Amino acid sequence: MDSTSADAGKPAAGRTDPFAPLTSEQLAVGDGHEIYLESIGREGGIPAVYLHGGPGSGCQPDHRRLFDPERFHAVLFDQRGCGRSRPKGGREHNTLPHLIADMEKIREKFAFERWMVVGGSWGATLALAYAQAHPDRVLGIVLRATFLGTREELDAAFRKTLPQFYPGLSDDFIGLLPEAERTEPLAAYWRRILDPDASVHAPFARAWHDTERILSEVSPTRTRLDVESLTSSAALPATPFMEAHYFARDCFLRPNQLLDDASRLRSIPGVIVQGRYDLLCPPTTAYTLASRWPEAELRFVERAGHTLYDPGVRNAVMKAIADVATKVSG
């Protein structure tokens, strides 16, 4: 449902599904952007917001089910340029400060004085950045697969972890580049992904997406790139373009900003859910953050990697949300 509907922003009548949206709409946030926004649960419940990953993906119906509808009044939204937001794929006026400002507009729209903030991977980056910018607006935080938005984390994942765990895939990934550019492969990939020529960006967007997906799963179904499919006419994945836009600019963060400003999280309770075998956002990152944020509890999920749907992760996130809610409501 979008803003062209007469019912935009109104509760759905006669809901039989407790996870069906209470409201849904396109919210104008300025700069020509409209973000898709929905709320679930019950009015008067514990306020919460869910932040999707990527950057560049979007919220899915299953994300609603992370929140007990009898307990929460939760908001989910597709970030600028993502999912159902418009313009689709729009990268102009799309920075981390813009996303933080959008969250404040959403909070004010629902008249939440404070809310719980929940996010995984890139959603964890945004959650931390928002909480550090507006600590007085945050009841509690739940993070999964902590990513601090640094070039060092990306270099570690694609230039160290990738060849150690998937040497064949690493050869596929690097081998697409001219030999002269293989010493700085990430910058070379991002430059090509952001090239307006489809014949340039398409194969590299697919290669980035497929490599990242293999690294994200604890048991991937394949471990090499299908080189022939990289030049197919199939629709392109959305996330590589937004990721290249953000990663090439260090996610619009100062060096080590989220760790250096971790003291601003003091007094905010939190839980950090961490897959033991996460190759993209490894345990050391979550551990380092927790060491600077005493109010946070670090919970490991054994035999799990990066994704929400690796064994045990989704249940751990749901329990973390419930536990933090109990703490803040008490």
ABEGO torsion letter per residue (X at the ends): XBAABAABGBBBBGBABAABBABBBBBBAEGGBBBBBBBBEBBGBBBBBBBBBOBGBEBBAAAAAABBAAABBBBBBBBBGBEABOBBGBABGBBAAAAAAAAAAAAAAAGBABBBBBBBEAAAAAAAAAAAABAAABABBBBBGBBAGBAAAAAAAAAAAAAAABAAAAAAAAAABBAAAAABAAAAAAAAAABABAAAAAAAAAAAAAAAAAAABABBABABBBAAAAABABBBBAAAAAAAAAAAAGGGBBBGAAAAAAAAABGBBBBBBBBAABAABBAAAAAAAAAABAABBBBBBBGBBABAABBGAAAAAAAAAAAAAAAAAX
